[in-house]
Amino acid sequence: MVSYELLRRYPFFGPLSEDQLKAIAKIAEQKTFPKDTYLLKENTAANRLWLLLEGDMDLIYSGGGEGAVANILVGSIAPGEVLGVSSMIEPYKFISTAKSTTPIKVIEIDANALRALMEVDCRLGYTLMCNIAQAVLERLKYTQVELAAARA
């Protein structure tokens, strides 16, 4: 469990009520990992959502299959951002790999429990899904820039 006041500091959770933050805090843990940790891996079950508190992460995509380009950087995660957003979107499988480029500190949230809270509290679900959509769009923009640079 983490402090709900800690969650409130971050824009992803900022609009939530005290009761909503307390419910999420009960299903969250603060953890640390060394540099070069793979926090999530492409094509594996997405059952955690993380908020990066300290450090940096790279998002890497292999594309898999014949002729795929291996290990392309498709984004970075900075402190205050979430990763593992695939845990909130069916089919709940990670679509990229995240590797720490420095030692990191995260808040790890049980995605199954969070989705259950979102089902019961529609306002919570709506707010978090809007924030998830924003994160996905920002990553898509970054990927578009990387693709354009690769073609140049």
C-alpha positions as CSV (number, residue, x, y, z in Angstrom):
1,M,0.0,0.0,0.0
2,V,1.2,3.5,-0.7
3,S,0.1,6.9,0.6
4,Y,-2.8,8.4,-1.3
5,E,-1.1,11.8,-0.8
6,L,1.7,10.5,-2.9
7,L,-0.6,9.5,-5.8
8,R,-2.3,13.0,-5.6
9,R,1.0,14.7,-6.6
10,Y,1.0,13.3,-10.1
11,P,-1.2,14.6,-12.9
12,F,-2.4,11.2,-13.9
13,F,-4.2,10.8,-10.5
14,G,-4.6,14.5,-9.7
15,P,-8.3,14.9,-10.6
16,L,-9.4,12.0,-8.4
17,S,-11.2,12.3,-5.1
18,E,-9.7,11.4,-1.8
19,D,-11.8,8.3,-1.6
20,Q,-10.8,7.2,-5.1
21,L,-7.1,7.8,-4.3
22,K,-7.4,5.8,-1.1
23,A,-8.9,2.9,-3.0
24,I,-6.1,2.9,-5.5
25,A,-3.4,3.3,-2.8
26,K,-4.6,0.0,-1.2
27,I,-3.8,-1.9,-4.4
28,A,-0.5,-0.2,-5.0
29,E,3.1,-0.7,-3.9
30,Q,6.2,1.4,-4.1
31,K,9.2,-0.6,-5.6
32,T,12.7,0.1,-6.8
33,F,14.6,-1.6,-9.6
34,P,18.2,-1.4,-10.9
35,K,19.3,-0.1,-14.3
36,D,18.7,-2.5,-17.2
37,T,15.5,-4.0,-15.6
38,Y,12.9,-5.1,-18.0
39,L,9.7,-4.0,-16.3
40,L,7.4,-5.3,-19.0
41,K,7.9,-7.4,-22.1
42,E,6.2,-7.3,-25.4
43,N,3.4,-10.0,-26.0
44,T,3.2,-10.9,-22.3
45,A,0.1,-10.6,-20.0
46,A,-0.4,-7.0,-18.9
47,N,-1.4,-7.2,-15.3
48,R,0.4,-4.2,-13.8
49,L,0.3,-0.5,-14.3
50,W,3.2,1.6,-13.1
51,L,3.8,5.2,-12.3
52,L,7.5,6.2,-12.7
53,L,8.6,8.2,-9.7
54,E,12.4,8.3,-10.4
55,G,14.6,7.4,-13.3
56,D,14.0,6.8,-17.0
57,M,12.7,4.0,-19.1
58,D,12.9,3.2,-22.8
59,L,10.0,1.7,-24.7
60,I,11.3,-0.8,-27.3
61,Y,9.4,-2.7,-30.0
62,S,10.6,-5.8,-31.8
63,G,7.7,-6.2,-34.1
64,G,8.3,-10.0,-34.0
65,G,8.0,-12.2,-37.0
66,E,10.0,-12.6,-40.1
67,G,11.7,-9.5,-41.5
68,A,11.0,-7.5,-38.4
69,V,13.4,-4.9,-37.2
70,A,14.5,-5.8,-33.7
71,N,14.5,-3.5,-30.7
72,I,13.5,-0.2,-32.1
73,L,13.1,2.7,-29.6
74,V,9.5,3.8,-29.8
75,G,9.4,6.1,-26.8
76,S,10.7,7.0,-23.4
77,I,9.0,7.2,-20.0
78,A,10.0,10.1,-17.7
79,P,9.2,10.6,-14.0
80,G,5.5,11.3,-13.5
81,E,4.4,9.3,-16.4
82,V,2.6,5.9,-16.4
83,L,3.7,2.8,-18.3
84,G,1.9,-0.5,-18.8
85,V,-1.2,1.2,-20.2
86,S,-1.9,-2.0,-22.1
87,S,-3.0,-3.4,-18.8
88,M,-6.1,-1.1,-19.1
89,I,-7.0,-2.0,-22.7
90,E,-8.2,-5.4,-24.0
91,P,-6.7,-7.9,-24.8
92,Y,-4.4,-6.9,-21.8
93,K,-1.1,-7.8,-23.5
94,F,1.9,-5.5,-23.6
95,I,2.7,-4.3,-27.1
96,S,6.2,-3.1,-26.3
97,T,9.1,-3.8,-23.9
98,A,10.2,-1.3,-21.2
99,K,13.8,-1.3,-20.0
100,S,15.2,1.0,-17.3
101,T,18.1,3.1,-18.4
102,T,18.8,4.2,-14.9
103,P,17.9,2.8,-11.4
104,I,14.1,3.4,-11.1
105,K,11.5,3.9,-8.4
106,V,7.9,3.1,-9.3
107,I,4.4,2.8,-7.9
108,E,3.1,-0.6,-9.1
109,I,-0.6,-1.0,-9.3
110,D,-2.5,-4.3,-9.6
111,A,-4.3,-3.8,-13.0
112,N,-7.0,-6.4,-12.4
113,A,-7.9,-4.7,-9.1
114,L,-7.8,-1.3,-10.7
115,R,-10.1,-2.4,-13.5
116,A,-12.5,-3.8,-10.9
117,L,-12.5,-0.4,-9.1
118,M,-13.2,1.4,-12.5
119,E,-16.2,-0.9,-13.1
120,V,-17.8,0.0,-9.8
121,D,-16.9,3.7,-10.0
122,C,-17.7,5.0,-13.4
123,R,-16.3,8.5,-12.8
124,L,-13.0,6.9,-11.7
125,G,-13.1,4.7,-14.8
126,Y,-13.8,7.7,-17.1
127,T,-11.1,9.9,-15.7
128,L,-8.4,7.2,-15.8
129,M,-9.4,6.1,-19.3
130,C,-9.1,9.7,-20.5
131,N,-5.6,9.8,-19.0
132,I,-4.7,6.5,-20.6
133,A,-5.9,7.7,-24.0
134,Q,-3.8,10.8,-23.6
135,A,-0.7,8.7,-22.7
136,V,-1.3,6.5,-25.8
137,L,-1.7,9.5,-28.1
138,E,1.6,11.0,-26.8
139,R,3.4,7.7,-27.4
140,L,1.9,7.5,-30.9
141,K,3.1,11.0,-31.7
142,Y,6.6,10.0,-30.5
143,T,6.5,6.9,-32.7
144,Q,5.5,9.0,-35.7
145,V,8.4,11.3,-35.2
146,E,10.8,8.3,-34.9
147,L,9.3,6.8,-38.1
148,A,9.7,10.0,-40.0
149,A,13.3,10.3,-38.9
150,A,14.1,6.8,-40.0
151,R,12.8,7.5,-43.5
152,A,14.9,10.6,-43.8
